[in-house]
Amino acid sequence: GSTDVNGFLSSQQANIFKLSLEYCNSLVDTTALRDSFFGNNPAVAFGSGPNTALDTQAERDVVINRLLDRMVGVNLASQPNRTSLSTEVNTMLTGFIQGCTAATCDATRTRAFVKAACTSVLGSAVVLIQ
């Protein structure tokens, strides 16, 4: 098999997205896996709505830093810009949270937002090309 990026097909990207989504679904929906990956950290209340669980930068940073630390890595020969990656994931999460209230966004939505962030990192070119 070739590792030439020019030979990368859209069908491969679609399958990578599907695998990333399934991995992130299992990771976030399975309490033991979630606690192991993100830490049993009370800063992220996965049992609460996103307007409580992800409304502060510190809470979002727990999610973002774990994703980047464990999926992107550090000290690579060709290291992606961590600040840029963090900013993009934070922008996505804050965009999701806008308009959420306790009545409109429950804990299921918190987990969905974290799954989306996870899938965007795991299925990204940063992970695939590195």
All heavy atoms as an XYZ file, in Angstrom:
958
protein
N       0.799     -1.179      0.000
C       0.000      0.000      0.000
C       0.846      1.249      0.000
O       1.949      1.275      0.501
N       0.320      2.268     -0.597
C       1.014      3.542     -0.711
C       0.601      4.464      0.424
O      -0.534      4.459      0.862
C       0.672      4.191     -2.055
O       1.223      5.490     -2.126
N       1.556      5.258      0.872
C       1.255      6.262      1.898
C       1.189      7.656      1.291
O       1.159      8.632      2.005
C       2.305      6.233      3.019
O       3.603      6.456      2.428
C       2.286      4.912      3.750
N       1.158      7.739     -0.051
C       1.070      9.020     -0.751
C      -0.304      9.642     -0.509
O      -1.335      9.053     -0.814
C       1.295      8.806     -2.243
C       1.298     10.105     -3.037
O       1.131     11.187     -2.430
O       1.478     10.037     -4.262
N      -0.317     10.858      0.048
C      -1.570     11.535      0.357
C      -2.402     11.794     -0.898
O      -3.623     11.885     -0.840
C      -1.315     12.836      1.164
C      -0.750     13.932      0.277
C      -2.572     13.300      1.864
N      -1.771     11.864     -2.052
C      -2.503     12.090     -3.307
C      -3.356     10.884     -3.691
O      -4.254     11.004     -4.519
C      -1.540     12.439     -4.438
C      -0.898     13.794     -4.220
O      -1.553     14.732     -3.783
N       0.387     13.889     -4.502
N      -3.077      9.724     -3.123
C      -3.867      8.535     -3.404
C      -5.013      8.325     -2.427
O      -5.695      7.307     -2.468
N      -5.253      9.299     -1.570
C      -6.293      9.202     -0.541
C      -7.648      9.486     -1.166
O      -7.864     10.524     -1.777
C      -5.977     10.209      0.568
C      -6.767     10.020      1.810
C      -6.517      8.951      2.649
C      -7.762     10.915      2.158
C      -7.241      8.781      3.820
C      -8.489     10.757      3.328
C      -8.223      9.688      4.154
N      -8.566      8.549     -1.058
C      -9.874      8.653     -1.703
C     -10.942      9.157     -0.735
O     -10.842      8.964      0.478
C     -10.289      7.291     -2.249
C      -9.315      6.641     -3.234
C      -9.777      5.237     -3.571
C      -9.185      7.490     -4.488
N     -11.988      9.747     -1.294
C     -13.088     10.235     -0.453
C     -13.762      9.088      0.299
O     -14.222      9.266      1.425
C     -14.108     11.006     -1.283
O     -14.648     10.184     -2.295
N     -13.806      7.915     -0.295
C     -14.408      6.771      0.395
C     -13.591      6.390      1.630
O     -14.154      5.968      2.642
C     -14.539      5.569     -0.543
O     -13.257      5.159     -1.000
N     -12.279      6.565      1.557
C     -11.442      6.294      2.726
C     -11.733      7.299      3.833
O     -11.828      6.940      5.003
C      -9.962      6.329      2.329
C      -9.580      5.171      1.425
C      -8.250      5.383      0.751
O      -7.953      6.466      0.274
N      -7.450      4.328      0.717
N     -11.891      8.556      3.462
C     -12.216      9.581      4.458
C     -13.569      9.306      5.087
O     -13.729      9.459      6.301
C     -12.202     10.980      3.835
C     -12.540     12.083      4.815
C     -11.578     12.173      5.985
O     -10.373     12.136      5.808
N     -12.101     12.287      7.191
N     -14.545      8.889      4.298
C     -15.872      8.581      4.843
C     -15.786      7.428      5.838
O     -16.417      7.470      6.907
C     -16.842      8.226      3.716
N     -15.006      6.415      5.534
C     -14.846      5.288      6.447
C     -14.075      5.676      7.702
O     -14.398      5.208      8.798
C     -14.179      4.110      5.732
C     -15.128      3.441      4.770
O     -16.326      3.349      5.034
N     -14.621      2.997      3.644
N     -13.096      6.547      7.564
C     -12.360      7.032      8.736
C     -13.299      7.826      9.638
O     -13.272      7.688     10.856
C     -11.137      7.861      8.305
C     -10.076      6.929      7.709
C     -10.576      8.676      9.467
C      -8.974      7.633      6.969
N     -14.161      8.642      9.031
C     -15.145      9.388      9.814
C     -16.051      8.429     10.585
O     -16.306      8.620     11.775
C     -15.984     10.304      8.913
C     -17.152     10.903      9.631
C     -16.977     11.965     10.502
C     -18.427     10.379      9.478
C     -18.054     12.502     11.198
C     -19.504     10.910     10.171
C     -19.320     11.976     11.023
N     -16.547      7.391      9.907
C     -17.428      6.420     10.564
C     -16.730      5.722     11.724
O     -17.313      5.553     12.802
C     -17.924      5.381      9.557
C     -18.917      5.912      8.569
C     -19.307      4.836      7.576
C     -20.168      5.380      6.467
N     -20.487      4.345      5.469
N     -15.489      5.313     11.519
C     -14.728      4.671     12.601
C     -14.497      5.640     13.759
O     -14.621      5.269     14.928
C     -13.391      4.146     12.078
C     -13.444      2.901     11.224
C     -12.071      2.637     10.586
C     -13.886      1.704     12.044
N     -14.163      6.880     13.427
C     -13.939      7.895     14.462
C     -15.211      8.140     15.266
O     -15.176      8.223     16.493
C     -13.472      9.216     13.835
O     -12.264      9.055     13.161
N     -16.329      8.234     14.579
C     -17.608      8.461     15.249
C     -17.956      7.296     16.167
O     -18.366      7.507     17.317
C     -18.716      8.694     14.229
C     -20.106      8.959     14.790
C     -20.114     10.201     15.659
C     -21.112      9.099     13.654
N     -17.789      6.079     15.696
C     -18.092      4.909     16.533
C     -17.167      4.839     17.743
O     -17.600      4.521     18.851
C     -18.026      3.625     15.715
C     -19.174      3.464     14.752
C     -20.534      3.554     15.430
O     -20.738      2.960     16.510
O     -21.419      4.244     14.876
N     -15.881      5.124     17.540
C     -14.936      5.140     18.651
C     -15.367      6.180     19.686
O     -15.440      5.890     20.885
C     -13.519      5.452     18.157
C     -12.524      5.583     19.280
C     -11.874      4.460     19.793
C     -12.248      6.821     19.860
C     -10.978      4.578     20.842
C     -11.357      6.941     20.910
C     -10.730      5.820     21.393
O      -9.850      5.935     22.439
N     -15.686      7.387     19.219
C     -16.064      8.471     20.138
C     -17.398      8.198     20.810
O     -17.583      8.535     21.988
C     -16.056      9.806     19.403
S     -14.379     10.322     18.913
N     -18.333      7.579     20.100
C     -19.603      7.192     20.721
C     -19.349      6.244     21.891
O     -19.883      6.442     22.990
C     -20.526      6.496     19.708
C     -21.290      7.454     18.841
O     -21.513      8.602     19.197
N     -21.683      6.987     17.671
N     -18.552      5.219     21.664
C     -18.252      4.263     22.732
C     -17.484      4.914     23.870
O     -17.765      4.675     25.043
C     -17.452      3.081     22.184
O     -18.237      2.312     21.322
N     -16.523      5.745     23.518
C     -15.700      6.416     24.524
C     -16.546      7.272     25.457
O     -16.399      7.219     26.673
C     -14.642      7.281     23.839
C     -13.775      8.150     24.745
C     -12.880      7.288     25.617
C     -12.954      9.111     23.901
N     -17.445      8.055     24.893
C     -18.227      8.999     25.696
C     -19.412      8.326     26.376
O     -19.769      8.681     27.500
C     -18.667     10.197     24.832
C     -19.590     11.130     25.607
C     -17.445     10.964     24.329
N     -20.017      7.335     25.733
C     -21.205      6.694     26.306
C     -20.895      5.635     27.365
O     -21.774      5.278     28.143
C     -22.055      6.049     25.203
C     -22.826      7.080     24.403
O     -22.978      8.213     24.883
O     -23.276      6.736     23.287
N     -19.674      5.149     27.407
C     -19.285      4.135     28.387
C     -18.583      4.833     29.551
O     -17.476      5.346     29.394
C     -18.363      3.075     27.745
O     -19.003      2.557     26.578
C     -18.051      1.960     28.728
N     -19.224      4.852     30.691
C     -18.719      5.621     31.831
C     -17.275      5.272     32.186
O     -16.456      6.170     32.386
C     -19.635      5.420     33.060
O     -20.965      5.809     32.697
C     -19.171      6.249     34.241
N     -16.937      4.000     32.249
C     -15.572      3.602     32.620
C     -14.550      4.105     31.603
O     -13.481      4.602     31.986
C     -15.484      2.087     32.762
N     -14.877      4.003     30.335
C     -13.964      4.501     29.295
C     -13.845      6.020     29.367
O     -12.748      6.577     29.269
C     -14.452      4.084     27.904
C     -14.437      2.599     27.579
C     -15.075      2.341     26.216
C     -13.025      2.045     27.628
N     -14.980      6.676     29.525
C     -14.998      8.144     29.601
C     -14.173      8.632     30.791
O     -13.356      9.540     30.660
C     -16.444      8.633     29.697
C     -16.577     10.132     29.680
C     -18.038     10.570     29.708
N     -18.674     10.163     30.948
C     -19.843      9.516     31.007
N     -20.487      9.183     29.915
N     -20.363      9.200     32.167
N     -14.389      8.012     31.955
C     -13.635      8.424     33.144
C     -12.143      8.158     32.977
O     -11.313      8.956     33.410
C     -14.156      7.702     34.387
C     -15.509      8.224     34.842
O     -15.971      9.254     34.315
O     -16.104      7.576     35.725
N     -11.802      7.048     32.334
C     -10.397      6.727     32.109
C      -9.749      7.724     31.150
O      -8.619      8.154     31.367
C     -10.274      5.301     31.558
O      -8.942      5.001     31.254
N     -10.472      8.091     30.110
C      -9.919      8.990     29.091
C      -9.878     10.442     29.567
O      -8.855     11.104     29.461
C     -10.756      8.887     27.816
C     -10.164      9.615     26.639
C      -9.291      8.965     25.785
C     -10.485     10.940     26.386
C      -8.746      9.625     24.694
C      -9.948     11.607     25.304
C      -9.076     10.949     24.450
N     -11.004     10.937     30.058
C     -11.098     12.340     30.454
C     -10.730     12.561     31.912
O     -10.618     13.691     32.357
C     -12.510     12.874     30.193
C     -12.850     12.963     28.738
C     -13.681     12.038     28.150
C     -12.313     13.968     27.952
C     -13.993     12.108     26.805
C     -12.616     14.055     26.599
C     -13.455     13.114     26.026
N     -10.570     11.482     32.665
C     -10.333     11.591     34.092
C     -11.670     11.707     34.797
O     -12.610     12.286     34.260
N     -11.776     11.119     35.934
C     -13.008     11.239     36.697
C     -12.985     12.630     37.311
O     -12.782     12.816     38.488
C     -13.092     10.143     37.754
C     -14.463     10.066     38.373
O     -15.349     10.835     38.041
N     -14.630      9.128     39.282
N     -13.162     13.597     36.442
C     -12.927     14.997     36.761
C     -14.258     15.706     36.995
O     -15.056     15.834     36.070
C     -12.179     15.631     35.585
C     -11.653     16.991     35.902
O     -12.261     17.743     36.653
N     -10.526     17.321     35.323
N     -14.500     16.165     38.197
C     -15.770     16.851     38.442
C     -15.906     18.163     37.675
O     -16.975     18.738     37.619
C     -15.765     17.078     39.956
C     -14.339     17.038     40.349
C     -13.659     16.107     39.378
N     -14.814     18.633     37.060
C     -14.892     19.877     36.284
C     -15.803     19.719     35.074
O     -16.371     20.682     34.595
C     -13.498     20.313     35.834
N     -15.947     18.487     34.577
C     -16.846     18.240     33.455
C     -17.965     17.336     33.957
O     -17.766     16.149     34.169
C     -16.119     17.584     32.267
C     -17.086     17.366     31.116
C     -14.944     18.429     31.808
N     -19.112     17.912     34.154
C     -20.262     17.174     34.682
C     -21.014     16.539     33.523
O     -21.968     17.122     33.001
C     -21.157     18.104     35.487
N     -20.568     15.355     33.098
C     -21.189     14.688     31.955
C     -22.659     14.348     32.206
O     -23.390     14.092     31.268
C     -20.414     13.426     31.583
C     -19.141     13.719     30.839
C     -17.921     13.765     31.503
C     -19.163     13.949     29.477
C     -16.757     14.028     30.813
C     -18.005     14.214     28.772
C     -16.787     14.261     29.443
N     -23.077     14.373     33.455
C     -24.474     14.110     33.781
C     -25.343     15.362     33.775
O     -26.514     15.301     34.099
N     -24.776     16.491     33.384
C     -25.504     17.766     33.333
C     -25.593     18.270     31.901
O     -24.838     17.838     31.036
C     -24.778     18.823     34.169
O     -24.729     18.435     35.516
N     -26.456     19.224     31.695
C     -26.565     19.856     30.390
C     -25.325     20.673     30.075
O     -24.569     21.050     30.971
N     -25.097     20.967     28.799
C     -23.890     21.693     28.400
C     -23.797     23.111     28.953
O     -22.697     23.625     29.119
C     -23.953     21.697     26.876
C     -25.343     21.362     26.526
C     -25.912     20.586     27.661
N     -24.932     23.725     29.261
C     -24.875     25.068     29.842
C     -24.340     25.034     31.270
O     -24.004     26.067     31.834
C     -26.236     25.762     29.781
C     -27.311     25.004     30.529
O     -27.371     23.775     30.462
N     -28.158     25.717     31.232
N     -24.222     23.848     31.844
C     -23.578     23.656     33.142
C     -22.230     22.946     32.968
O     -21.233     23.349     33.553
C     -24.470     22.812     34.078
O     -25.699     23.503     34.279
C     -23.804     22.553     35.412
N     -22.208     21.898     32.158
C     -21.024     21.043     32.030
C     -19.901     21.655     31.200
O     -18.730     21.356     31.432
C     -21.425     19.702     31.421
N     -20.232     22.504     30.245
C     -19.217     23.026     29.317
C     -19.273     24.544     29.164
O     -18.774     25.088     28.183
C     -19.400     22.372     27.936
C     -19.232     20.866     27.879
C     -19.684     20.330     26.522
C     -17.792     20.469     28.165
N     -19.845     25.234     30.142
C     -20.045     26.670     29.988
C     -18.830     27.511     30.360
O     -18.778     28.690     30.037
C     -21.276     27.145     30.757
C     -21.148     26.961     32.255
O     -20.492     25.994     32.682
O     -21.722     27.771     33.002
N     -17.827     26.927     31.001
C     -16.630     27.703     31.336
C     -15.446     27.205     30.512
O     -15.418     26.058     30.051
C     -16.260     27.599     32.829
O     -15.801     26.270     33.099
C     -17.433     27.959     33.719
N     -14.473     28.072     30.349
C     -13.270     27.686     29.595
C     -12.546     26.539     30.281
O     -12.046     25.628     29.614
C     -12.331     28.893     29.430
C     -11.192     28.628     28.471
C     -11.685     28.340     27.070
O     -12.417     29.129     26.491
N     -11.311     27.202     26.513
N     -12.505     26.538     31.606
C     -11.828     25.460     32.335
C     -12.461     24.103     32.038
O     -11.756     23.098     31.864
C     -11.853     25.745     33.835
N     -13.786     24.066     31.967
C     -14.487     22.814     31.663
C     -14.189     22.355     30.233
O     -13.887     21.185     29.992
C     -15.997     22.991     31.856
C     -16.381     23.209     33.299
C     -17.768     23.820     33.466
O     -18.313     24.431     32.517
O     -18.299     23.692     34.579
N     -14.260     23.294     29.295
C     -13.966     22.944     27.904
C     -12.508     22.539     27.744
O     -12.189     21.628     26.979
C     -14.327     24.099     26.972
C     -15.830     24.324     26.878
C     -16.200     25.336     25.815
N     -15.581     26.643     25.983
C     -16.052     27.614     26.776
N     -17.165     27.430     27.478
N     -15.435     28.770     26.863
N     -11.609     23.184     28.494
C     -10.184     22.850     28.407
C      -9.902     21.418     28.841
O      -9.011     20.771     28.290
C      -9.339     23.819     29.241
C      -9.116     25.146     28.537
O      -9.372     25.242     27.311
O      -8.679     26.102     29.221
N     -10.629     20.911     29.820
C     -10.450     19.513     30.225
C     -10.703     18.600     29.027
O      -9.904     17.724     28.714
C     -11.374     19.129     31.405
C     -11.374     17.625     31.643
C     -10.973     19.874     32.676
N     -11.803     18.831     28.338
C     -12.161     18.019     27.174
C     -11.142     18.218     26.058
O     -10.582     17.262     25.512
C     -13.587     18.363     26.676
C     -13.889     17.679     25.356
C     -14.620     18.001     27.734
N     -10.870     19.468     25.722
C      -9.971     19.784     24.614
C      -8.571     19.234     24.868
O      -7.974     18.587     23.998
C      -9.926     21.303     24.375
C     -11.285     21.800     23.887
C      -8.813     21.677     23.399
C     -11.465     23.309     23.957
N      -8.026     19.473     26.051
C      -6.659     19.030     26.342
C      -6.532     17.513     26.329
O      -5.544     16.977     25.826
C      -6.172     19.607     27.670
C      -5.911     21.090     27.574
O      -5.603     21.625     26.510
N      -6.056     21.784     28.689
N      -7.520     16.816     26.858
C      -7.469     15.346     26.812
C      -7.518     14.844     25.379
O      -6.797     13.925     25.012
C      -8.601     14.723     27.636
C      -8.460     14.905     29.119
C      -7.228     14.186     29.640
N      -7.146     14.389     31.067
C      -6.755     13.474     31.920
N      -6.387     12.287     31.522
N      -6.714     13.755     33.211
N      -8.385     15.427     24.567
C      -8.465     15.009     23.163
C      -7.141     15.252     22.455
O      -6.622     14.367     21.764
C      -9.597     15.745     22.441
C     -11.016     15.381     22.860
C     -12.021     16.316     22.186
C     -11.334     13.929     22.533
N      -6.584     16.434     22.613
C      -5.338     16.755     21.917
C      -4.171     15.952     22.470
O      -3.351     15.442     21.704
C      -5.054     18.252     21.993
C      -6.098     19.161     21.323
C      -5.659     20.619     21.391
C      -6.383     18.743     19.904
N      -4.090     15.807     23.788
C      -2.992     15.040     24.389
C      -3.006     13.584     23.946
O      -1.960     12.991     23.684
C      -3.066     15.072     25.921
C      -2.712     16.417     26.515
O      -2.177     17.280     25.785
O      -2.990     16.612     27.712
N      -4.187     13.008     23.875
C      -4.287     11.564     23.639
C      -4.537     11.179     22.191
O      -4.396     10.011     21.842
C      -5.353     10.984     24.544
C      -4.916     11.134     25.998
C      -5.903     10.622     26.958
N      -5.341     10.744     28.295
C      -5.687      9.979     29.284
N      -6.588      9.051     29.123
N      -5.132     10.159     30.464
N      -4.900     12.139     21.354
C      -5.160     11.806     19.951
C      -4.171     12.452     19.002
O      -3.876     11.900     17.951
C      -6.589     12.189     19.567
C      -7.623     11.354     20.254
S      -9.277     11.833     19.741
C     -10.233     10.637     20.662
N      -3.674     13.613     19.345
C      -2.739     14.312     18.470
C      -1.304     14.028     18.893
O      -0.435     13.843     18.071
C      -3.020     15.833     18.470
C      -1.983     16.586     17.651
C      -4.423     16.099     17.934
N      -1.065     13.952     20.169
C       0.274     13.672     20.661
C       1.103     14.930     20.824
O       0.650     16.043     20.564
N       2.316     14.720     21.263
C       3.261     15.814     21.484
C       4.636     15.375     21.013
O       4.919     14.183     20.871
C       3.323     16.234     22.977
C       2.015     16.843     23.432
C       3.679     15.060     23.864
N       5.495     16.349     20.763
C       6.886     16.104     20.377
C       7.018     15.264     19.113
O       7.890     14.408     19.012
C       7.663     15.462     21.528
C       7.714     16.358     22.748
O       7.846     17.572     22.611
N       7.587     15.783     23.919
N       6.139     15.510     18.134
C       6.249     14.837     16.846
C       7.235     15.599     15.969
O       7.463     16.795     16.166
C       4.880     14.777     16.161
C       3.773     14.065     16.935
C       2.443     14.231     16.219
C       4.104     12.599     17.120
N       7.809     14.933     14.989
C       8.761     15.587     14.089
C       8.109     16.750     13.351
O       8.720     17.781     13.118
C       9.325     14.568     13.103
N       6.856     16.604     12.991
C       6.101     17.656     12.322
C       4.845     17.910     13.159
O       3.812     17.304     12.931
C       5.726     17.216     10.903
O       4.921     18.188     10.292
N       4.980     18.776     14.133
C       3.928     18.980     15.119
C       2.900     20.007     14.659
O       3.253     21.115     14.281
C       4.553     19.459     16.433
C       3.589     19.587     17.568
C       3.087     18.238     18.046
O       3.838     17.297     18.186
N       1.792     18.153     18.264
N       1.602     19.639     14.665
C       0.575     20.640     14.371
C       0.541     21.700     15.471
O       0.976     21.454     16.594
C      -0.724     19.840     14.353
C      -0.415     18.505     14.887
C       1.065     18.333     14.952
N       0.032     22.871     15.138
C      -0.023     23.964     16.090
C      -1.136     23.701     17.107
O      -2.318     23.759     16.780
C      -0.258     25.281     15.347
C      -0.221     26.463     16.279
O      -1.050     26.585     17.177
N       0.737     27.327     16.062
N      -0.748     23.420     18.334
C      -1.700     23.062     19.384
C      -2.668     24.196     19.684
O      -3.860     23.970     19.902
C      -0.957     22.625     20.638
C      -1.909     22.136     21.721
C      -1.138     21.696     22.958
N      -2.040     21.294     23.988
C      -2.424     20.045     24.237
N      -1.945     19.065     23.502
N      -3.258     19.767     25.215
N      -2.165     25.423     19.706
C      -3.029     26.562     20.008
C      -4.126     26.687     18.958
O      -5.292     26.915     19.291
C      -2.203     27.859     20.092
O      -1.205     27.691     21.108
C      -3.071     29.052     20.422
N      -3.777     26.516     17.698
C      -4.778     26.594     16.628
C      -5.810     25.484     16.763
O      -7.008     25.717     16.613
C      -4.106     26.505     15.258
O      -3.303     27.623     15.030
N      -5.343     24.269     17.028
C      -6.263     23.148     17.199
C      -7.204     23.390     18.373
O      -8.409     23.184     18.275
C      -5.492     21.853     17.432
C      -4.676     21.315     16.276
C      -3.810     20.149     16.745
C      -5.575     20.889     15.144
N      -6.645     23.821     19.486
C      -7.436     24.081     20.685
C      -8.481     25.157     20.426
O      -9.644     25.021     20.824
C      -6.508     24.496     21.828
O      -7.239     24.774     22.986
N      -8.076     26.207     19.731
C      -8.995     27.296     19.417
C     -10.152     26.804     18.563
O     -11.322     27.161     18.802
C      -8.248     28.442     18.702
O      -7.237     28.937     19.587
C      -9.186     29.564     18.296
N      -9.863     25.981     17.566
C     -10.916     25.475     16.675
C     -11.911     24.592     17.426
O     -13.123     24.719     17.247
C     -10.303     24.710     15.500
C      -9.572     25.586     14.515
C     -10.446     26.650     13.886
O     -11.624     26.371     13.572
O      -9.950     27.783     13.704
N     -11.407     23.692     18.264
C     -12.304     22.811     19.014
C     -13.116     23.628     20.019
O     -14.317     23.408     20.193
C     -11.533     21.661     19.703
C     -12.466     20.807     20.557
C     -10.814     20.798     18.671
N     -12.485     24.602     20.650
C     -13.204     25.469     21.595
C     -14.302     26.261     20.883
O     -15.417     26.382     21.395
C     -12.226     26.413     22.293
C     -12.902     27.191     23.389
O     -13.415     26.627     24.351
N     -12.919     28.514     23.246
N     -13.993     26.780     19.702
C     -14.987     27.531     18.924
C     -16.179     26.630     18.594
O     -17.339     27.061     18.677
C     -14.352     28.096     17.647
O     -13.303     29.001     18.019
C     -15.371     28.824     16.784
N     -15.895     25.389     18.224
C     -16.974     24.456     17.910
C     -17.843     24.212     19.145
O     -19.064     24.292     19.071
C     -16.396     23.135     17.403
C     -17.451     22.111     17.074
S     -16.809     20.593     16.348
C     -15.650     20.062     17.577
N     -17.219     23.939     20.288
C     -17.980     23.662     21.508
C     -18.800     24.869     21.949
O     -19.970     24.735     22.310
C     -17.051     23.209     22.636
C     -16.481     21.802     22.517
C     -15.421     21.546     23.586
C     -17.583     20.752     22.583
N     -18.198     26.053     21.928
C     -18.948     27.240     22.353
C     -20.094     27.527     21.391
O     -21.159     27.984     21.806
C     -18.050     28.477     22.511
O     -17.353     28.721     21.295
C     -17.066     28.312     23.651
N     -19.894     27.237     20.109
C     -20.976     27.399     19.135
C     -22.133     26.469     19.412
O     -23.305     26.839     19.291
N     -21.818     25.232     19.789
C     -22.866     24.272     20.128
C     -23.665     24.733     21.344
O     -24.879     24.569     21.407
C     -22.265     22.900     20.460
C     -21.703     22.141     19.295
C     -20.724     21.182     19.519
C     -22.131     22.343     18.003
C     -20.201     20.449     18.469
C     -21.614     21.620     16.940
C     -20.639     20.666     17.174
N     -22.975     25.304     22.320
C     -23.595     25.659     23.597
C     -24.509     26.882     23.467
O     -25.492     27.010     24.199
C     -22.510     25.911     24.667
C     -21.751     24.618     24.938
C     -23.111     26.456     25.952
C     -20.455     24.818     25.696
N     -24.223     27.752     22.517
C     -25.035     28.964     22.359
C     -26.499     28.589     22.208
O     -26.855     27.730     21.417
C     -24.571     29.761     21.142
C     -23.271     30.450     21.356
C     -22.821     31.222     20.123
O     -23.407     31.140     19.052
N     -21.760     31.995     20.292
N     -27.313     29.215     22.974
C     -28.749     28.968     22.904
C     -29.228     27.830     23.783
O     -30.418     27.594     23.885
N     -28.303     27.091     24.388
C     -28.710     26.007     25.278
C     -29.210     26.570     26.598
O     -28.623     27.494     27.157
C     -27.532     25.073     25.580
S     -27.293     23.780     24.365
N     -30.283     25.991     27.071
C     -30.770     26.268     28.416
C     -30.985     24.918     29.088
O     -30.936     23.875     28.430
C     -32.110     27.026     28.389
O     -33.108     26.165     27.813
C     -32.008     28.315     27.591
N     -31.242     24.937     30.358
C     -31.507     23.687     31.079
C     -32.707     22.967     30.469
O     -32.766     21.739     30.443
C     -31.732     23.962     32.561
N     -33.662     23.740     29.936
C     -34.861     23.141     29.365
C     -34.631     22.564     27.965
O     -35.298     21.611     27.573
C     -35.975     24.186     29.301
N     -33.686     23.131     27.219
C     -33.504     22.702     25.829
C     -32.329     21.762     25.613
O     -32.278     21.077     24.593
C     -33.334     23.910     24.893
O     -32.159     24.643     25.274
C     -34.554     24.804     24.935
N     -31.387     21.740     26.523
C     -30.185     20.909     26.352
C     -29.913     20.129     27.635
O     -29.550     20.720     28.653
C     -28.970     21.766     26.027
S     -29.049     22.617     24.445
N     -30.065     18.831     27.565
C     -29.820     17.995     28.740
C     -28.458     17.312     28.641
O     -27.651     17.627     27.769
C     -30.948     16.977     28.919
C     -31.072     16.019     27.744
O     -30.196     16.022     26.841
O     -32.050     15.253     27.717
N     -28.203     16.368     29.529
C     -26.912     15.664     29.577
C     -26.632     14.904     28.290
O     -25.470     14.750     27.892
C     -26.872     14.726     30.777
N     -27.675     14.454     27.614
C     -27.486     13.769     26.330
C     -26.818     14.714     25.339
O     -25.947     14.312     24.567
C     -28.838     13.271     25.782
O     -29.413     12.386     26.736
C     -28.674     12.567     24.460
N     -27.189     15.960     25.382
C     -26.599     16.954     24.492
C     -25.139     17.221     24.855
O     -24.302     17.385     23.976
C     -27.430     18.239     24.555
C     -27.127     19.270     23.517
C     -27.559     18.899     22.097
N     -28.956     18.673     21.958
C     -29.834     19.575     21.530
N     -29.441     20.785     21.193
N     -31.094     19.267     21.417
N     -24.814     17.235     26.144
C     -23.413     17.398     26.557
C     -22.562     16.301     25.937
O     -21.514     16.561     25.347
C     -23.280     17.350     28.100
O     -23.998     18.444     28.654
C     -21.826     17.402     28.541
N     -23.026     15.080     26.074
C     -22.265     13.950     25.516
C     -22.182     14.036     23.997
O     -21.149     13.736     23.411
C     -22.855     12.639     25.996
C     -22.635     12.435     27.512
C     -23.037     11.059     27.988
N     -24.468     10.805     27.869
C     -25.381     11.182     28.761
N     -25.018     11.837     29.846
N     -26.665     10.908     28.571
N     -23.246     14.485     23.351
C     -23.220     14.637     21.890
C     -22.190     15.687     21.464
O     -21.475     15.496     20.475
C     -24.606     15.018     21.374
N     -22.100     16.762     22.210
C     -21.126     17.808     21.879
C     -19.697     17.297     22.052
O     -18.821     17.589     21.235
C     -21.350     19.050     22.750
C     -22.648     19.773     22.495
C     -23.075     20.751     23.372
C     -23.459     19.481     21.401
C     -24.263     21.444     23.156
C     -24.657     20.157     21.178
C     -25.060     21.142     22.055
N     -19.456     16.532     23.116
C     -18.115     15.974     23.339
C     -17.796     14.931     22.269
O     -16.672     14.859     21.770
C     -17.984     15.403     24.765
C     -16.645     14.685     24.944
C     -18.126     16.525     25.796
N     -18.792     14.147     21.867
C     -18.589     13.185     20.772
C     -18.207     13.906     19.486
O     -17.337     13.451     18.739
C     -19.862     12.368     20.527
C     -20.179     11.369     21.593
C     -21.516     10.704     21.262
C     -22.097     10.008     22.454
N     -23.410      9.413     22.151
N     -18.872     15.019     19.211
C     -18.562     15.780     18.003
C     -17.134     16.320     18.046
O     -16.403     16.247     17.051
C     -19.556     16.927     17.835
N     -16.724     16.837     19.193
C     -15.358     17.336     19.338
C     -14.362     16.189     19.169
O     -13.352     16.316     18.471
C     -15.181     18.013     20.698
N     -14.641     15.066     19.792
C     -13.794     13.888     19.700
C     -13.670     13.429     18.245
O     -12.568     13.199     17.740
C     -14.390     12.781     20.569
S     -13.551     11.181     20.477
N     -14.789     13.321     17.552
C     -14.795     12.860     16.164
C     -14.040     13.829     15.264
O     -13.303     13.403     14.369
C     -16.241     12.678     15.668
O     -16.905     11.744     16.514
C     -16.289     12.181     14.241
N     -14.184     15.114     15.521
C     -13.487     16.096     14.679
C     -11.977     16.005     14.851
O     -11.237     16.202     13.894
C     -13.983     17.512     14.960
O     -13.534     17.977     16.216
N     -11.516     15.699     16.052
C     -10.073     15.553     16.274
C      -9.582     14.215     15.730
O      -8.613     14.162     14.975
C      -9.723     15.699     17.777
C      -8.264     15.360     18.033
C     -10.032     17.111     18.265
N     -10.246     13.143     16.093
C      -9.788     11.796     15.710
C      -9.862     11.573     14.206
O      -8.994     10.900     13.643
C     -10.608     10.736     16.442
C     -10.140      9.287     16.265
C      -8.697      9.116     16.723
C     -11.060      8.352     17.036
N     -10.836     12.140     13.534
C     -10.975     11.945     12.094
C     -10.298     13.021     11.270
O     -10.450     13.059     10.050
N      -9.526     13.877     11.900
C      -8.909     15.005     11.191
C      -7.611     14.612     10.496
O      -6.986     13.604     10.800
C      -8.631     16.151     12.174
O      -7.550     15.807     13.021
N      -7.192     15.465      9.593
C      -5.921     15.256      8.891
C      -4.749     15.271      9.862
O      -3.744     14.606      9.642
C      -5.740     16.329      7.829
N      -4.889     16.000     10.958
C      -3.821     16.039     11.958
C      -3.490     14.638     12.434
O      -2.327     14.253     12.545
C      -4.234     16.937     13.159
C      -3.274     16.784     14.310
C      -4.329     18.373     12.716
N      -4.501     13.837     12.695
C      -4.284     12.467     13.168
C      -3.910     11.561     12.001
O      -2.994     10.758     12.090
C      -5.537     11.930     13.892
C      -5.370     10.475     14.277
C      -5.838     12.772     15.118
N      -4.588     11.708     10.881
C      -4.394     10.816      9.746
C      -3.032     10.972      9.088
O      -2.391      9.989      8.739
C      -5.500     11.036      8.704
C      -6.904     10.843      9.213
C      -7.904     11.165      8.113
C      -7.104      9.442      9.721
N      -2.597     12.191      8.918
C      -1.330     12.434      8.231
C      -0.153     12.246      9.159
O       0.907     11.813      8.741
C      -1.339     13.831      7.567
C      -2.394     13.831      6.459
C       0.023     14.192      7.030
C      -2.618     15.169      5.803
N      -0.330     12.549     10.431
C       0.765     12.361     11.373
C       1.081     10.904     11.508
O       2.139     10.479     11.700
C       0.436     12.967     12.740
C       0.278     14.456     12.724
C       1.532     15.206     12.324
O       2.631     14.783     12.621
N       1.371     16.289     11.641
